[in-house]
Amino acid sequence: MSQSLARRAEELRKQLEHHEYLYYVLDSPEITDAEFDRLMRELRDLENQHPELRTPDSPTQRVGGQPREGFVKVPHSSPMLSLDNALNEAELREFDARVHSLLKGEKYEYVAELKLDGLSMAAHYRNHRLVQALTRGDGRVGEDVTANARTIRSLPLRSKPEAIPDAAFEVRGEVIMQRRSFEALNEERENAGLPRFANPRNAAAGALRALDPSITAARQLDYFAYFLFHDGRPLLNSQWETLETLSRAGFKVNRYRRKCHGLNDLLAFIGEWEDKRDTLPYEIDGVVVKVDSVEQQEKLGWTSKAPRWAIAFKYPARQSSTVLENIEVQVGRTGALTPVAHLKPVAIGGVTVSRATLHNQDEIERLGVAIGDTVLVERSGDVIPKIVRVLEHGAHRRHFHMPATCPVCGGHVVRQEGEAAVRCVNTNCPARLRESLLHFASRHVMDIDGMGDALVDQLLKHGLVHNIADLYHLTADQLMKLERMGQKSATKIIQNIEHSRSQPLARVLNGLGIPFVGERTAQILAAHFGSLNAIAAASAETLQEVNEVGPKVAQAIRQFFDEPRNRELIERLRAAGLRFTGPREKKKTGPLTGLTFVLTGTLPSLKREEAKQLIEEGGGKVAGSVSKSTSFVIAGEDAGSKLAKARELGVPVRDEDGLLEMLGKSQQA
């Protein structure tokens, strides 16, 4: 490989980093999207032809990697504490008085920053390259979301060393979703029959914790930096200097900030942005106030939950009254029925509001709301507003009840014990169909390459599919009549559909869209039962004998297979030649062979996973809930309802010593 190729690759990386910074951080692009795409394509082609040129921080590596099974938990370098709130001017004055008193007459300044309505994330850099990103978690331990964070274009994959000379540092900031991205996402979900996200923060949180980084990338998240640490401590001497340094290093820092020389200056900033908050392209719910000097911050110290040198001033929720004119029910991909309030249009915070979510029947009953009532509606950082309370009963008010059948397909609806949601159990329900098809065809399920959003939309538009089994009756001639579909593409997709017939039982089971049965649970069920027939015939009690299958999952499986339309679908899939059998797991034999255990409470020395491993190595099974078929309950301290259930059913109860004794008999034999 010539040095000229290596130089060209590095030159392209620097150009792309520069233009990403201009576009995503400064909002001032210098080149067109087409020119940017051309540079990206050249670098990607170069790296594909010469993989040794590809670096972890290359702009081509922002999206990549296989979906994960879960997230690794990692301790933070220092606690990511939350802030105390000031809900009015009087509480802010109390905060200022405490600062003044604790600093004993020292002069101090505040830094005021807009309080973004997002979620905190810590980004760690080594040799100026992003190496790890962690969610806030519980403040002490976060989840590693590095692969997802790399897809956030405003988060640099490498920083500018001239701004931060230290080889290792940590940047803390806020992950948000801009309004335009949020509105586009909700429109897309509504068109697909999915429930809308309540607010940008929820949508951003879900995207950052998605197991597939491509989902995070599609949500177009944004990152604003506000802290700079080294070994868990502030790197610089002032908060204002920190923000300026982060900006010079290539990080996106909110431009709307002010160094305030006293409380009156601070109150003026807060009042200014309360009036202007609706002009911003993102949601804010207040202003964060920090003492500027790090030395003074350390003098002020912390409580167990929050710093004494910072506070969040929260803007009051924006409310207005209007009439609830009707309630309709929407059906999402999982079959969940969601009541939506249709309101007489009213302006709240510069936005005309005509709808509000009511979540479920329990929420309607809690509010005591009926059609025709005058209600108080609130927007508090929520693009989808909520009804706070009933102000006045309507003269001809009508009470609402969730329908007994699905309003879209007429299928059975069920509400599981302990769940607020009512669900349609018909997989072929038109309201669920689009997302069901996309889920069925996705890479980690049946892996039908080419069966994406655009093609599924066309298949539905032209009435070519009415359930997932119809995919196996498509022809290349039918596909060639669709937009932008040539013979080569159509033939390839049909080949991919044919190939999916050989996918293993676990993938078929996952593809059925049974609530709570994802990739891992499908694998466990397939390995335990060995056939779809056996799973379909299993009682709820039998299903609960399977590791990691509790009452909720077992009930969902039974309800799915009890629905006649789902059984018809399964027979059509069987006729299409899909694999309904697979290898069963080889059961270990030992002193506990044939016995089923349930673990509850905290054991003296064994962790839950250790006890489970010992039981399985001894040939036993561990179930999630107690039933008549449970052999023993192993109880520790703070054992709860499972212990009570065992006593009610007469199931023998043992402690940790009893379990070890049962295992020890075989070891002595």
N, C-alpha and C positions, 0 to 999 in steps of 0.2 A: 504494500500500500504506500502510495507516495505521500510526502509531507504536504503537498499542495491540497490533497483531499482532506487531510486532517485540519489544515488551516481554513479551508472553505467551510467545513462543518462547524468549527468554532466561530467563524465569522457569521454564519447563518444563525447560530444560537444567540449570539450577542444582538444581532439585528432584531430577532423575534422577541427577545426579552425586552429590548428597548421599546418596541411597538406595543407589546402587551402592557408595559408600564404606562405608556401614553394613553392607551385606550381604556384599560380597566381601572387604573389608579387616578390619572389626571383628567380623564374624559376629554382628551384633546388629541384625537388620532391625526397622524401625518400622512398615512397612506390609505388606500381603499381596502375594503375587505378582500377583494379579488387579489390584490397585490400581496396582502398578508398570507392568504391561502397559497399563493404561488411559492412564497418563501418557505412556508411550512411543508408543502409538498416536496420541494427540492431537498430539504433537510431529511424528511422521512425516507425518501427514496435513497438518499446517500447512506443513511444509517441501515436501511434494509439490505443494501448491497454490501456494506462493510460494517457488520454488527459490532466490531471492535471500536468503532467511532461513537457508538451510542453511550451516553453518560446518564446517570440516574437523574440529574437535574436538567436534562434536555427538555425543551418545550414540547417535544413529541411524546414525552412520558407523563403528561398530566393525566391522561385517561389510560388505564391499562390494568391488567391483572384479572384473575378469575374471581368470581364472587366468593366471599368467605363464609365459613360456618358460623362465626361469631366474632366477638371483639375481646382482645386481651386487656386485662385491667393492669394499669401501671400507676404507681404512686407519683404524686406531684413533687416537684423540687421543694415547694413550700405550699401551705394550704391556699386554695383559691376560695377565699371567703366571700360571702355575700355582703351587701351593704344594708345598713339600717335606712329606713325611709323617713322622709319628712313630707307630710301630707298637706301642709299649709305653711303660711309665712311664720306663724307663731312657733311651730316646731323647728323651722330653719333658724329662727333667732335663738332658740334654746341651744341648738347645736353650736352656733357661733359663740354663744356665751360660755359653753363648756370648753371650747378650744381656747378662748381668751383666758379663762381661768387656769387651765392646765399649763399653758405656755407662760403664765406669770408675767404678763406685760410685754413679752417679746412681740416685735412686729411680725406679721405674717401676711401672706397673700394666698388667694384661692385660684385654682384652675377650674373653669367651668367647661364641661363637655356635654354634648347632647347625649341623652341616655337612649341608646339604640335598643329596639325591642327584638333581641336575638338571643343567642346562646354563646357562652364563653368557650374559648378554645385556646390552648397553649401550644405554640409551635416552637420546636427545638431545632437549633442550627449548630452544625459542627463544620468547621472550616468554611463557614458562610453558606453551607448547603442545608436545605431542609431535610432532616433525618427522622423526625417524629412529630406527630400532632396528637394531642390528647383532649378529650372532652372534659368539662368540669367535673362530671360524675357527682360524688358526694362532697366534693371540695378537697378531699385528701387523696382519693384514688380516682383516676379517670379511665376512659376507654381509649385504646389506640385506634385512631381513625386516619392514620397517615395516608393510606391509599385514596381515601375520599377527599382529604384536605388538598392533595396534590391537584385535584380537578378545579379548585377555586382559582380563577385566573388572576384575582387581585392579591393572592398570597404568593410572594416570590419563592421560586424554587432555589434561588441563590440570591444573597443580599450583596450590597455594594460594600466591599471591605474598607474603602476609604472612609465610610461613615461610621462603621462599627468595627474597629480593629480587632476586638477580641475574637479568638478562634471559636469559642463556644458561648452561646447565649440563648435566651428564651424570650419569645415575644408572646404576650397575652393580648387577646383582643376579642372581638365580637363577630360571630358569623350571622349574617342576615340574608334575607331575600328581599330584593327591591320590589316595589309595588307592581311594576309592569310585568315582572316575571311571575309574581304571585297571581295576578289577575289572569295571565295567559294560562298558567297551570290549572287554575280553578275552572276556566272556560273549557279546557281540554277534558278535565275530569267530569264536568257536567255533561258534555257531549257524549261521554262514554258511559253515562249513567252511574258515575261514582259520586260519593258524597264529597262536597267541597271541604277544603281545609278551612278551619275557623279563622286563622290569622297567619301572617307570614312567618311568625316565630315557630308555630307548630309545623309548618311545611318545611322550614329550614332544619329544624331538629330531626324530622323524619328523614330528610335527604342526607344529612351528615352521618346518620347512623344506618343508612341503607347498606345491606351486605354486598351489593353490586355497585362498584364505583361509577359505572356508566349512568346509574340513576342519579347519583349526586351531581355528575357533570350536567345532566339534562336539566336540573333544577336551577342552574345559573346562580349559585350562591356568591356572596360578597363577603370580604373580610376587612374589618377596620381594626387597626392595632392601637393599643393605648398603654401597655406596660412593657418595659425592657429589663430583663433579669439576667443575673449570672449567679449560678449556684443557689437559686432561690431567693436572691436579694436584689434590690434595685441596682442597676449598673451605674446610673448617673445620680447627680445630687439634687435634681429637681424634676417635677412632673412635666413642667413646660419644656425643659431641655430634652426630656425623654421623647416627647411628641415630635419635637423638631428633628431630633436625631433619627427617629424611626422614619420620618418622611424623607430625609436625605438618603436613607439606606434602601429606599425603594418600596417601603410599605405604604399602604393606603391609610392615611390618618384623617379623621374628620376635620374638614377645614373650618367648621363652625365651632370655634372654641375661643375662650377669652381668659386672659389673666386678669383677675378682679382684685382691686385694691380696697377691699372692704365690703361690708354687707350690702350697702345700697347699690354698688356696682354689680354685685351678684344678682340682686333682685331685679335689676333692670334687664340683665341678660335673660333671666328666667321668663320675665314678662314678654320680652321681645319674641322669644321662640314659642311661647304658648300661642301667640297670635299668628306666627308664621309656619307652624308645624305642618299644616296641610299643603304647603308649597313644596315640601321635601319629597324626593322620589322614594323614600323609605319611611317606615313607622318609627316614631319616637314616643316614649311615654313619660318623659321628664328630662331633668338635667342632673348629671353627676358632678358633685362638688368635692374637690380634693385640696387639702393643704399642699402648697407647691413644694416646700422644702422637705427633702427626704429626712434630713436631720431632725426637723420638727415632727415629722410623721413618727419617727422612732420614739421621740419624747412622749408623744400622745399615746402611742401604743395601740393595743387591740383588746377587745373583749373576747370571749370564747367564740363568738360568732361573726364579729365584724370589726373593721378598723375604726378607731375613734377619730381618725383624721379625714374621713370621707363620709359622705351621705348622699343618698339619691332623693332628689326632690321630685315627687310624683305629681304629674298634672292630674286634675280631677277628670273623671270620666265624663264624656259628652253624652248628654241624655236629651230626650224629647218624648212627648206623648203623641200617640196616634191610635188608630182603630185597627184591631185585628179583624181583617175582612174574611179570611178563609185559612184553612189548613189543608195542605196536600201532602201526600206521601211519596218520597223518592226511594228508588231501590238501587243499591250499589252493587259492585262486582261480587262481594261476598254474600249478597242476598239480604243485607241489612236494610230494614225499612226505617227511614228517617222522616219524621214529621217536620214540615217546613211551614213557617207562618208567612202568609201573604198580608202585608200591611198597607194601609192607606199611605201613599208616599209622603215622606217627611224629610226635611233637611236636617242633618246632624253633622256638625263639624265640617261643613262644606261639601258633604256627600249626600245625595238623595238616597234614602233607605226605603226599600219596598219589601224586603224579605228578612227573616231572622230564623235561625235554627231553633228548634224546640227539643232536639236530641232524641227523646223517647217518651213513652207514655208516663213514666215515673216523673219526668220533669214537668210535664203538663199538669199532672195531679199536684205536684209540689207547689206550682205557681197558682193553681186553682183557676186557670185561664180557660175561657170559652170563646168561641167565634162571636164577634159583635162587641166584645169588651174593649174599653179604652185602656191601653197599656203603656208603661214606661219602657222605652227602648234605649239601650246604651251602646255606644261605641267607645271602647277603651283599648285602643291598639288593635281591635278586632275589625277586619274588613267585613266579616259576616257578623252583624250585630246580634245582641241577645235581648230577650225580654226580661226585665228585672222584676216587675211585679204588675199586678192589676190595679189600675187607678179607679176604674168605675165599671160596674157591671152593665152590659148592654141591655136595652129594653127587651130584645128578642134573642137573647144569647142562646147559642147551641153548643152543647158539650160534644167534644170530639173523642172518639175511641179508635184505637188502631184496628185496621181491617182484619177479619178472620182469614182472608185469603190474600194472595199477592195481587195488588192492583194492576200489575202489568200482565201476568200470565194466568192468574187464577189458581196457582198452585198452593200447596199447603204452606202455612207459616208457623213457625215454632219459636218459643222463648225458653231457653234453657235455664235451669235453676241457677241462681246466682248471677245471671246476665241481664242487663237492662235492654239489650237489643232484641228485636223480633226479626226473624230471618225467613226469607223464602228459600226452601230447600231444593227447588227445581234448578238444576245446573243449566238447563236449556232456556231459562227465562230470558226473554229478549233484553231486559235491562242489564243482565249479567253477561250477555253473550260476547260482546266485543272484548272485554277484559278476560273472559274465560278462554277465548281463542288465543289471545296473545300469551296468556299464561301457559296454555297447553303447548304452544309452539316454541316457547322460550328455550334458550340454550341449555339451562340446567334441568329442563323437564323433558320434552320430546325432541328438542333440538332440531326444529324444522327451519333451517336457515333460509332467509328471504321472506319469511312470513311475519312481516313487521306491520306497523300501524297503517301505512298507506295501503298495503295490499288487503289487510283485514277490512279496512273501511270500504274498499271497492267491492269485496266479496259480499259484504252486508248490503251495500247500496244496490247491487244487482240481484240480490236474493239468491246467491249461489250456495250459501250455507245458512242453516238454521240451528245447528248444534255442532259440536266438535267432531262427531262421527261423519258429518258431511264432507269433511276435508278429504276423506279417503275415497270419495266418489268424484272428485274434481278431475278434469282432463286438461291437457295442455291446450287444446283448442279453446276451451272456455276461458282459460287465463289469457290467451293471446288476444282476446277481444277487449281486454281491459286496457286502461290508459298506461302508456309507457311500459308495455309488456311485450317483448319480442319473443320469437320462437325459442331462442337459446335460453332466455331467462325463465320462460314458462316451463320448458323441459326440465331445467335444473330444479325448479321448485317441486315439480311432480316427483322427480327422483328423490328429493329430500323427504317428501311425504312418505314415499315408499320405504325409504330407509328407516323412518321412525317406527314402522311396524315391528322392528326387531329390538326396540328399546326394552330394557328389563322391567319386571313387574313393579319395582319401586317407583320408577318414573311414570308408569301408567297410573299408578295410584295417586301420585302427587298431581298429575295432570287433571284428575277428576274434579279438583277444586273443592274437596271436602273441607269445611271450616276446621281450622286448627291442625290440619294434616299437611305439613310442609315437607321439605326434602328429607330431613332427619327422621321424622315420625314415620313417613312412608317407608323408609329403608328398614326401620325397626319392625314395622308391621309385616313387611314382605318377608323378612328373614325369619320372623317368628312363625307365621302361618304357612308360607310357601305358596299360597294361591289366593287369587281374588275371591274365588268362591268361598273359601274358608273364612276370609275376613268378612264377607257379606253375610255369612250365616252365623257369625259369632254373636253371642249375647253381650250386653253391656258389661256384665260381670266377667265374662271370659276375656273381653278386650282389656279390662283393667288389670288382668294378670300380666299383661305385657309391660316390660320396663318402660317408664316414662309416659305411660298412658293412664291418665286420671279420669275421673267421672265426666268432666266437661268434654274431653276429647272422645271418650267412649260414647257418650250420648250423641255427639255430633255425627259420628260414624253410623250409629244405628239409625238416626233420623234420615241420613242421606240414603242409605240402602232401603229404608222403608218407603221412600217416595217412589210410586210406580213409574213416573217419567224418568227418574234416574236409572231404574232397572231396565227400562226400554233402551236407554242410551248405552248402558253396559252391554246389552245383547248385540246392539249394532256395532260396537267396538270389537266385540268378540268375533262377529261375522267378518269384520274387516281384517282379522288376522293378528290383532295385537296380542302381546304375550301376557297371559293371565296367570302364569305359574313361574316359579323361580326356586332356587336352592334354599332349603331351610337351614338355619344355623345349627351347627352341631352342639348339642347340649353337653355341658361338662357334667361329669359324675363325681359324687363325693358324699360326705355325710349328710348334706342338705338336699340331695337329689329328690325332686318331687315336692319340695316344700316352698311355699310362697310367704315372703316376709314383707312387712310394712315398717318403715323407720319413722320415728316421731320424737321430737324433743332433741336436746343436746346431750350427747353421750360424753362420759368422763374423759376419755382419751382418744377415741376414734372420731375422725371427721366423717360426715355423712357419706362422702364418696369412698372413703377407706372401708367403712362398714359394708357398703354396697359391693365393693370389689371382693371382700372376703366371702360374702354370701355367694356371689356368683362363682368364685373360684371353688367354693365348696359344693357346687352343683345346684344351688337354690336360685330362686327368682326374687326380685324386689319389685313390688307393685306400689303404685302411687296412692292408693286408698284402701280402706278396710272393707272387706266383704265376707260373705259366708265361706268363700273358698280360701281366705287367708289362713295360713298355718300358724304363724306367730307374729305378734307385734313386738318390736324391739323399742323400748321406751327409755328416754333419758329425761333430764330436767326440762321443765316447762313444756311437757307433752300436753297437747291440747285435745281437739275434737276427735282425733284418730284414736286416742286412748279411750275416750268415752265410748266411741263406736265399738271398739274391741270388747269392752265390758258388756255393752248392750247385746252384742251377738255371741258372747261367750268365747271369744277368741283368746287363746293363751297369750299372756304378756310376759316377756323376759327383759332383763336389763342387759347391759353390755357384757357383764361377767357371764350371764346365762348364754349369750350368743357365743362367746369364746369357748365356753365349756362344751357346747354342742360341736363346735369345730374341733376342739381338742381331743374329743373321744376318738375321732378318726386318726388324728396324728399319733395317738398312743397305740392304735390298733396295729 
